[in-house]
Amino acid sequence: MSVFALLVALGREEHAAVTDGRWDDLAELNARREQVLAALPASAPPEAMADLREAMRLQALSAAALKQGLADTASELRRVGTTRTAVAGYAAGTGVASARPRASFNGLG
């Protein structure tokens, strides 16, 4: 298999991992991609153009899916934060002491 075909195969694997939500697989795929990229020649032969176009197409699809995944995660985090605030409001009416707020994961609040 040519190095250009390997790039397409990795693109397919990455796209499948992203669309399946297998985020943990991405680090290993990225490491493999770095190896393939290091093996690419300085200029591509004409017969590699179809593979390069397909690799670019797959990369664009993966980037779009990653962007959507990030947006979905941000939305879920906002929902969880809103739910937590609402639940704290219910707890206030019970006479039970509220839990101390925990610091955020990044220490900003």
ZASE-659778 format. One record per residue: residue in one letter; y, z negated, x negated of N, C-alpha, C in turn. Coordinates in nm, 3 decimals. Each point is the difference from the previous one (the first is absolute). Layout:
# residues N
{residuo=A&n_Y=Y&n_Z=Z&n_X=X&ca_Y=Y&ca_Z=Z&ca_X=X&c_Y=Y&c_Z=Z&c_X=X}
...
END
This chain:
# residues 109
{residuo=M&n_Y=-0.118&n_Z=0.000&n_X=-0.085&ca_Y=0.118&ca_Z=0.000&ca_X=0.085&c_Y=0.123&c_Z=0.000&c_X=-0.089}
{residuo=S&n_Y=0.097&n_Z=0.086&n_X=0.032&ca_Y=0.121&ca_Z=0.007&ca_X=-0.081&c_Y=0.086&c_Z=-0.125&c_X=0.022}
{residuo=V&n_Y=0.089&n_Z=-0.023&n_X=-0.092&ca_Y=0.090&ca_Z=-0.114&ca_X=0.012&c_Y=0.089&c_Z=0.015&c_X=0.124}
{residuo=F&n_Y=0.029&n_Z=0.124&n_X=0.037&ca_Y=0.083&ca_Z=0.024&ca_X=0.120&c_Y=-0.079&c_Z=-0.032&c_X=0.127}
{residuo=A&n_Y=-0.127&n_Z=0.034&n_X=0.001&ca_Y=-0.086&ca_Z=-0.033&ca_X=0.113&c_Y=-0.019&c_Z=-0.151&c_X=0.010}
{residuo=L&n_Y=-0.007&n_Z=-0.068&n_X=-0.116&ca_Y=-0.009&ca_Z=-0.147&ca_X=0.001&c_Y=0.124&c_Z=-0.062&c_X=0.063}
{residuo=L&n_Y=0.114&n_Z=0.060&n_X=-0.027&ca_Y=0.124&ca_Z=-0.050&ca_X=0.058&c_Y=-0.004&c_Z=0.012&c_X=0.153}
{residuo=V&n_Y=-0.053&n_Z=0.110&n_X=0.050&ca_Y=-0.014&ca_Z=0.018&ca_X=0.145&c_Y=-0.098&c_Z=-0.102&c_X=0.057}
{residuo=A&n_Y=-0.113&n_Z=-0.019&n_X=-0.068&ca_Y=-0.099&ca_Z=-0.097&ca_X=0.047&c_Y=0.059&c_Z=-0.140&c_X=0.007}
{residuo=L&n_Y=0.076&n_Z=-0.038&n_X=-0.100&ca_Y=0.067&ca_Z=-0.130&ca_X=0.002&c_Y=0.101&c_Z=-0.009&c_X=0.114}
{residuo=G&n_Y=0.071&n_Z=0.109&n_X=0.024&ca_Y=0.095&ca_Z=0.003&ca_X=0.110&c_Y=-0.069&c_Z=-0.022&c_X=0.134}
{residuo=R&n_Y=-0.116&n_Z=0.060&n_X=0.016&ca_Y=-0.077&ca_Z=-0.020&ca_X=0.124&c_Y=-0.046&c_Z=-0.145&c_X=0.013}
{residuo=E&n_Y=-0.048&n_Z=-0.056&n_X=-0.111&ca_Y=-0.043&ca_Z=-0.141&ca_X=0.002&c_Y=0.117&c_Z=-0.092&c_X=0.034}
{residuo=E&n_Y=0.114&n_Z=0.026&n_X=-0.061&ca_Y=0.117&ca_Z=-0.083&ca_X=0.024&c_Y=0.045&c_Z=0.011&c_X=0.145}
{residuo=H&n_Y=0.005&n_Z=0.120&n_X=0.052&ca_Y=0.042&ca_Z=0.018&ca_X=0.139&c_Y=-0.096&c_Z=-0.072&c_X=0.094}
{residuo=A&n_Y=-0.129&n_Z=0.009&n_X=-0.026&ca_Y=-0.098&ca_Z=-0.070&ca_X=0.084&c_Y=0.020&c_Z=-0.151&c_X=-0.009}
{residuo=A&n_Y=0.023&n_Z=-0.050&n_X=-0.121&ca_Y=0.020&ca_Z=-0.144&ca_X=-0.017&c_Y=0.124&c_Z=-0.047&c_X=0.076}
{residuo=V&n_Y=0.108&n_Z=0.077&n_X=-0.009&ca_Y=0.124&ca_Z=-0.038&ca_X=0.067&c_Y=-0.017&c_Z=0.004&c_X=0.152}
{residuo=T&n_Y=-0.058&n_Z=0.108&n_X=0.050&ca_Y=-0.014&ca_Z=0.011&ca_X=0.145&c_Y=-0.100&c_Z=-0.100&c_X=0.056}
{residuo=D&n_Y=-0.095&n_Z=-0.045&n_X=-0.083&ca_Y=-0.096&ca_Z=-0.101&ca_X=0.043&c_Y=0.051&c_Z=-0.142&c_X=-0.023}
{residuo=G&n_Y=0.117&n_Z=-0.012&n_X=-0.063&ca_Y=0.055&ca_Z=-0.133&ca_X=-0.027&c_Y=-0.072&c_Z=-0.073&c_X=-0.113}
{residuo=R&n_Y=-0.065&n_Z=0.074&n_X=-0.087&ca_Y=-0.071&ca_Z=-0.061&ca_X=-0.114&c_Y=0.098&c_Z=-0.012&c_X=-0.117}
{residuo=W&n_Y=0.098&n_Z=-0.088&n_X=0.015&ca_Y=0.107&ca_Z=-0.012&ca_X=-0.099&c_Y=-0.053&c_Z=-0.044&c_X=-0.136}
{residuo=D&n_Y=-0.103&n_Z=-0.084&n_X=-0.001&ca_Y=-0.054&ca_Z=-0.049&ca_X=-0.127&c_Y=-0.059&c_Z=0.111&c_X=-0.085}
{residuo=D&n_Y=-0.038&n_Z=0.110&n_X=0.061&ca_Y=-0.057&ca_Z=0.112&ca_X=-0.076&c_Y=0.105&c_Z=0.080&c_X=-0.077}
{residuo=L&n_Y=0.125&n_Z=-0.016&n_X=0.038&ca_Y=0.105&ca_Z=0.084&ca_X=-0.058&c_Y=0.025&c_Z=-0.025&c_X=-0.148}
{residuo=A&n_Y=-0.012&n_Z=-0.122&n_X=-0.045&ca_Y=0.023&ca_Z=-0.029&ca_X=-0.142&c_Y=-0.102&c_Z=0.072&c_X=-0.087}
{residuo=E&n_Y=-0.126&n_Z=-0.002&n_X=0.040&ca_Y=-0.104&ca_Z=0.068&ca_X=-0.077&c_Y=0.021&c_Z=0.151&c_X=0.004}
{residuo=L&n_Y=0.036&n_Z=0.053&n_X=0.115&ca_Y=0.027&ca_Z=0.144&ca_X=0.011&c_Y=0.119&c_Z=0.040&c_X=-0.085}
{residuo=N&n_Y=0.102&n_Z=-0.083&n_X=-0.004&ca_Y=0.116&ca_Z=0.029&ca_X=-0.082&c_Y=-0.037&c_Z=0.002&c_X=-0.148}
{residuo=A&n_Y=-0.084&n_Z=-0.092&n_X=-0.043&ca_Y=-0.043&ca_Z=-0.002&ca_X=-0.140&c_Y=-0.078&c_Z=0.128&c_X=-0.033}
{residuo=R&n_Y=-0.085&n_Z=0.042&n_X=0.092&ca_Y=-0.075&ca_Z=0.124&ca_X=-0.022&c_Y=0.093&c_Z=0.121&c_X=-0.003}
{residuo=R&n_Y=0.101&n_Z=-0.001&n_X=0.087&ca_Y=0.095&ca_Z=0.111&ca_X=0.002&c_Y=0.075&c_Z=0.009&c_X=-0.133}
{residuo=E&n_Y=0.039&n_Z=-0.116&n_X=-0.054&ca_Y=0.070&ca_Z=-0.001&ca_X=-0.129&c_Y=-0.085&c_Z=0.067&c_X=-0.108}
{residuo=Q&n_Y=-0.130&n_Z=-0.024&n_X=0.002&ca_Y=-0.089&ca_Z=0.063&ca_X=-0.098&c_Y=-0.004&c_Z=0.151&c_X=0.020}
{residuo=V&n_Y=-0.008&n_Z=0.043&n_X=0.125&ca_Y=-0.003&ca_Z=0.145&ca_X=0.029&c_Y=0.132&c_Z=0.064&c_X=-0.040}
{residuo=L&n_Y=0.110&n_Z=-0.065&n_X=0.034&ca_Y=0.131&ca_Z=0.055&ca_X=-0.036&c_Y=0.016&c_Z=0.013&c_X=-0.151}
{residuo=A&n_Y=-0.052&n_Z=-0.096&n_X=-0.073&ca_Y=0.008&ca_Z=0.005&ca_X=-0.147&c_Y=-0.080&c_Z=0.116&c_X=-0.055}
{residuo=A&n_Y=-0.102&n_Z=0.046&n_X=0.073&ca_Y=-0.085&ca_Z=0.110&ca_X=-0.046&c_Y=0.053&c_Z=0.137&c_X=0.041}
{residuo=L&n_Y=0.107&n_Z=0.004&n_X=0.081&ca_Y=0.054&ca_Z=0.130&ca_X=0.042&c_Y=0.062&c_Z=0.073&c_X=-0.118}
{residuo=P&n_Y=-0.016&n_Z=0.130&n_X=-0.005&ca_Y=0.064&ca_Z=0.077&ca_X=-0.107&c_Y=0.151&c_Z=0.008&c_X=0.023}
{residuo=A&n_Y=0.072&n_Z=0.041&n_X=-0.102&ca_Y=0.146&ca_Z=0.009&ca_X=0.008&c_Y=0.044&c_Z=0.098&c_X=0.108}
{residuo=S&n_Y=-0.074&n_Z=0.106&n_X=0.019&ca_Y=0.031&ca_Z=0.094&ca_X=0.107&c_Y=-0.129&c_Z=0.037&c_X=0.072}
{residuo=A&n_Y=0.013&n_Z=0.021&n_X=0.128&ca_Y=-0.117&ca_Z=0.029&ca_X=0.082&c_Y=-0.027&c_Z=0.150&c_X=0.003}
{residuo=P&n_Y=-0.127&n_Z=0.035&n_X=-0.007&ca_Y=-0.034&ca_Z=0.142&ca_X=0.011&c_Y=0.018&c_Z=0.046&c_X=0.146}
{residuo=P&n_Y=0.020&n_Z=0.126&n_X=0.021&ca_Y=0.021&ca_Z=0.051&ca_X=0.137&c_Y=-0.111&c_Z=-0.039&c_X=0.097}
{residuo=E&n_Y=-0.123&n_Z=-0.006&n_X=-0.047&ca_Y=-0.112&ca_Z=-0.034&ca_X=0.089&c_Y=0.003&c_Z=-0.147&c_X=0.046}
{residuo=A&n_Y=0.086&n_Z=-0.082&n_X=-0.060&ca_Y=0.010&ca_Z=-0.140&ca_X=0.039&c_Y=0.105&c_Z=-0.023&c_X=0.108}
{residuo=M&n_Y=0.076&n_Z=0.101&n_X=0.032&ca_Y=0.111&ca_Z=-0.018&ca_X=0.095&c_Y=-0.046&c_Z=-0.047&c_X=0.138}
{residuo=A&n_Y=-0.110&n_Z=0.052&n_X=0.050&ca_Y=-0.048&ca_Z=-0.043&ca_X=0.132&c_Y=-0.034&c_Z=-0.149&c_X=-0.003}
{residuo=D&n_Y=-0.068&n_Z=-0.045&n_X=-0.107&ca_Y=-0.033&ca_Z=-0.142&ca_X=-0.011&c_Y=0.126&c_Z=-0.085&c_X=-0.011}
{residuo=L&n_Y=0.098&n_Z=0.046&n_X=-0.075&ca_Y=0.124&ca_Z=-0.076&ca_X=-0.014&c_Y=0.076&c_Z=-0.009&c_X=0.133}
{residuo=R&n_Y=0.002&n_Z=0.109&n_X=0.075&ca_Y=0.064&ca_Z=-0.004&ca_X=0.132&c_Y=-0.071&c_Z=-0.098&c_X=0.094}
{residuo=E&n_Y=-0.133&n_Z=0.002&n_X=-0.005&ca_Y=-0.077&ca_Z=-0.091&ca_X=0.085&c_Y=0.023&c_Z=-0.145&c_X=-0.043}
{residuo=A&n_Y=0.004&n_Z=-0.025&n_X=-0.129&ca_Y=0.026&ca_Z=-0.136&ca_X=-0.050&c_Y=0.138&c_Z=-0.048&c_X=0.045}
{residuo=M&n_Y=0.098&n_Z=0.089&n_X=-0.004&ca_Y=0.135&ca_Z=-0.037&ca_X=0.046&c_Y=0.001&c_Z=-0.027&c_X=0.150}
{residuo=R&n_Y=-0.071&n_Z=0.080&n_X=0.077&ca_Y=-0.007&ca_Z=-0.020&ca_X=0.145&c_Y=-0.062&c_Z=-0.135&c_X=0.032}
{residuo=L&n_Y=-0.111&n_Z=-0.032&n_X=-0.068&ca_Y=-0.068&ca_Z=-0.127&ca_X=0.023&c_Y=0.089&c_Z=-0.117&c_X=-0.041}
{residuo=Q&n_Y=0.073&n_Z=0.016&n_X=-0.110&ca_Y=0.090&ca_Z=-0.106&ca_X=-0.045&c_Y=0.109&c_Z=-0.025&c_X=0.104}
{residuo=A&n_Y=0.053&n_Z=0.106&n_X=0.059&ca_Y=0.103&ca_Z=-0.016&ca_X=0.103&c_Y=-0.057&c_Z=-0.070&c_X=0.123}
{residuo=L&n_Y=-0.122&n_Z=0.035&n_X=0.039&ca_Y=-0.064&ca_Z=-0.066&ca_X=0.114&c_Y=-0.023&c_Z=-0.148&c_X=-0.029}
{residuo=S&n_Y=-0.045&n_Z=-0.030&n_X=-0.121&ca_Y=-0.025&ca_Z=-0.140&ca_X=-0.037&c_Y=0.130&c_Z=-0.079&c_X=-0.004}
{residuo=A&n_Y=0.105&n_Z=0.061&n_X=-0.053&ca_Y=0.130&ca_Z=-0.069&ca_X=-0.005&c_Y=0.051&c_Z=-0.030&c_X=0.140}
{residuo=A&n_Y=-0.016&n_Z=0.096&n_X=0.091&ca_Y=0.043&ca_Z=-0.022&ca_X=0.139&c_Y=-0.082&c_Z=-0.112&c_X=0.065}
{residuo=A&n_Y=-0.130&n_Z=0.000&n_X=-0.025&ca_Y=-0.086&ca_Z=-0.105&ca_X=0.057&c_Y=0.033&c_Z=-0.136&c_X=-0.059}
{residuo=L&n_Y=0.030&n_Z=-0.005&n_X=-0.129&ca_Y=0.041&ca_Z=-0.126&ca_X=-0.063&c_Y=0.131&c_Z=-0.050&c_X=0.060}
{residuo=K&n_Y=0.094&n_Z=0.090&n_X=0.020&ca_Y=0.128&ca_Z=-0.038&ca_X=0.059&c_Y=-0.021&c_Z=-0.058&c_X=0.139}
{residuo=Q&n_Y=-0.086&n_Z=0.064&n_X=0.078&ca_Y=-0.029&ca_Z=-0.051&ca_X=0.135&c_Y=-0.069&c_Z=-0.136&c_X=-0.008}
{residuo=G&n_Y=-0.093&n_Z=-0.015&n_X=-0.096&ca_Y=-0.067&ca_Z=-0.129&ca_X=-0.018&c_Y=0.097&c_Z=-0.111&c_X=-0.034}
{residuo=L&n_Y=0.098&n_Z=0.030&n_X=-0.085&ca_Y=0.101&ca_Z=-0.099&ca_X=-0.034&c_Y=0.085&c_Z=-0.036&c_X=0.122}
{residuo=A&n_Y=0.036&n_Z=0.101&n_X=0.077&ca_Y=0.079&ca_Z=-0.025&ca_X=0.121&c_Y=-0.079&c_Z=-0.085&c_X=0.099}
{residuo=D&n_Y=-0.129&n_Z=0.030&n_X=0.016&ca_Y=-0.084&ca_Z=-0.078&ca_X=0.091&c_Y=-0.012&c_Z=-0.145&c_X=-0.047}
{residuo=T&n_Y=-0.016&n_Z=-0.018&n_X=-0.132&ca_Y=-0.011&ca_Z=-0.135&ca_X=-0.055&c_Y=0.130&c_Z=-0.077&c_X=0.020}
{residuo=A&n_Y=0.113&n_Z=0.065&n_X=-0.024&ca_Y=0.130&ca_Z=-0.066&ca_X=0.021&c_Y=0.017&c_Z=-0.040&c_X=0.146}
{residuo=S&n_Y=-0.040&n_Z=0.087&n_X=0.089&ca_Y=0.009&ca_Z=-0.030&ca_X=0.143&c_Y=-0.088&c_Z=-0.120&c_X=0.036}
{residuo=E&n_Y=-0.121&n_Z=-0.002&n_X=-0.055&ca_Y=-0.091&ca_Z=-0.112&ca_X=0.027&c_Y=0.057&c_Z=-0.131&c_X=-0.055}
{residuo=L&n_Y=0.059&n_Z=0.005&n_X=-0.118&ca_Y=0.060&ca_Z=-0.121&ca_X=-0.057&c_Y=0.115&c_Z=-0.050&c_X=0.085}
{residuo=R&n_Y=0.082&n_Z=0.093&n_X=0.052&ca_Y=0.109&ca_Z=-0.042&ca_X=0.090&c_Y=-0.057&c_Z=-0.062&c_X=0.126}
{residuo=R&n_Y=-0.107&n_Z=0.060&n_X=0.053&ca_Y=-0.062&ca_Z=-0.053&ca_X=0.122&c_Y=-0.054&c_Z=-0.139&c_X=-0.024}
{residuo=V&n_Y=-0.066&n_Z=-0.020&n_X=-0.114&ca_Y=-0.054&ca_Z=-0.133&ca_X=-0.032&c_Y=0.113&c_Z=-0.100&c_X=-0.014}
{residuo=G&n_Y=0.109&n_Z=0.039&n_X=-0.064&ca_Y=0.114&ca_Z=-0.091&ca_X=-0.015&c_Y=0.060&c_Z=-0.036&c_X=0.134}
{residuo=T&n_Y=0.011&n_Z=0.096&n_X=0.090&ca_Y=0.053&ca_Z=-0.026&ca_X=0.133&c_Y=-0.092&c_Z=-0.092&c_X=0.078}
{residuo=T&n_Y=-0.128&n_Z=0.025&n_X=-0.009&ca_Y=-0.099&ca_Z=-0.083&ca_X=0.070&c_Y=0.006&c_Z=-0.143&c_X=-0.051}
{residuo=R&n_Y=0.012&n_Z=-0.015&n_X=-0.132&ca_Y=0.006&ca_Z=-0.134&ca_X=-0.059&c_Y=0.122&c_Z=-0.075&c_X=0.051}
{residuo=T&n_Y=0.114&n_Z=0.068&n_X=0.009&ca_Y=0.122&ca_Z=-0.062&ca_X=0.051&c_Y=-0.017&c_Z=-0.040&c_X=0.146}
{residuo=A&n_Y=-0.062&n_Z=0.087&n_X=0.079&ca_Y=-0.022&ca_Z=-0.030&ca_X=0.142&c_Y=-0.092&c_Z=-0.119&c_X=0.016}
{residuo=V&n_Y=-0.105&n_Z=-0.006&n_X=-0.078&ca_Y=-0.095&ca_Z=-0.112&ca_X=0.008&c_Y=0.070&c_Z=-0.129&c_X=-0.040}
{residuo=A&n_Y=0.086&n_Z=0.004&n_X=-0.100&ca_Y=0.073&ca_Z=-0.120&ca_X=-0.041&c_Y=0.087&c_Z=-0.051&c_X=0.115}
{residuo=G&n_Y=0.055&n_Z=0.092&n_X=0.078&ca_Y=0.080&ca_Z=-0.041&ca_X=0.116&c_Y=-0.083&c_Z=-0.074&c_X=0.103}
{residuo=Y&n_Y=-0.123&n_Z=0.044&n_X=0.022&ca_Y=-0.089&ca_Z=-0.069&ca_X=0.092&c_Y=-0.035&c_Z=-0.139&c_X=-0.053}
{residuo=A&n_Y=-0.022&n_Z=-0.010&n_X=-0.130&ca_Y=-0.037&ca_Z=-0.128&ca_X=-0.059&c_Y=0.112&c_Z=-0.102&c_X=0.014}
{residuo=A&n_Y=0.125&n_Z=0.046&n_X=0.001&ca_Y=0.113&ca_Z=-0.091&ca_X=0.010&c_Y=-0.002&c_Z=-0.080&c_X=0.130}
{residuo=G&n_Y=-0.052&n_Z=0.060&n_X=0.105&ca_Y=-0.004&ca_Z=-0.067&ca_X=0.129&c_Y=-0.117&c_Z=-0.095&c_X=0.017}
{residuo=T&n_Y=-0.090&n_Z=-0.011&n_X=-0.100&ca_Y=-0.119&ca_Z=-0.083&ca_X=0.014&c_Y=0.019&c_Z=-0.140&c_X=-0.054}
{residuo=G&n_Y=0.108&n_Z=-0.023&n_X=-0.076&ca_Y=0.019&ca_Z=-0.130&ca_X=-0.062&c_Y=-0.074&c_Z=-0.012&c_X=-0.132}
{residuo=V&n_Y=-0.070&n_Z=0.102&n_X=-0.039&ca_Y=-0.071&ca_Z=0.001&ca_X=-0.128&c_Y=0.097&c_Z=0.050&c_X=-0.106}
{residuo=A&n_Y=0.000&n_Z=-0.067&n_X=-0.114&ca_Y=0.088&ca_Z=0.042&ca_X=-0.108&c_Y=-0.036&c_Z=0.141&c_X=-0.044}
{residuo=S&n_Y=0.104&n_Z=0.080&n_X=-0.023&ca_Y=-0.025&ca_Z=0.138&ca_X=-0.042&c_Y=-0.040&c_Z=0.002&c_X=-0.147}
{residuo=A&n_Y=-0.075&n_Z=0.102&n_X=-0.034&ca_Y=-0.042&ca_Z=0.017&ca_X=-0.139&c_Y=0.121&c_Z=0.038&c_X=-0.084}
{residuo=R&n_Y=-0.002&n_Z=-0.044&n_X=-0.125&ca_Y=0.108&ca_Z=0.038&ca_X=-0.091&c_Y=-0.011&c_Z=0.148&c_X=-0.029}
{residuo=P&n_Y=0.111&n_Z=0.071&n_X=-0.003&ca_Y=-0.007&ca_Z=0.142&ca_X=-0.034&c_Y=-0.050&c_Z=0.018&c_X=-0.142}
{residuo=R&n_Y=-0.084&n_Z=0.100&n_X=-0.016&ca_Y=-0.053&ca_Z=0.030&ca_X=-0.134&c_Y=0.091&c_Z=0.103&c_X=-0.065}
{residuo=A&n_Y=0.005&n_Z=-0.009&n_X=-0.132&ca_Y=0.078&ca_Z=0.100&ca_X=-0.074&c_Y=-0.068&c_Z=0.135&c_X=0.015}
{residuo=S&n_Y=0.080&n_Z=0.104&n_X=-0.001&ca_Y=-0.059&ca_Z=0.133&ca_X=0.011&c_Y=-0.074&c_Z=0.033&c_X=-0.127}
{residuo=F&n_Y=-0.080&n_Z=0.105&n_X=0.005&ca_Y=-0.081&ca_Z=0.038&ca_X=-0.114&c_Y=0.084&c_Z=0.042&c_X=-0.119}
{residuo=N&n_Y=0.123&n_Z=0.044&n_X=0.022&ca_Y=0.082&ca_Z=0.043&ca_X=-0.113&c_Y=0.107&c_Z=-0.101&c_X=-0.038}
{residuo=G&n_Y=-0.002&n_Z=-0.114&n_X=0.065&ca_Y=0.091&ca_Z=-0.108&ca_X=-0.035&c_Y=0.143&c_Z=0.020&c_X=0.049}
{residuo=L&n_Y=0.021&n_Z=0.099&n_X=0.086&ca_Y=0.136&ca_Z=0.030&ca_X=0.047&c_Y=0.033&c_Z=-0.067&c_X=0.134}
{residuo=G&n_Y=-0.089&n_Z=-0.077&n_X=0.053&ca_Y=0.036&ca_Z=-0.065&ca_X=0.125&c_Y=-0.112&c_Z=-0.012&c_X=0.096}
END
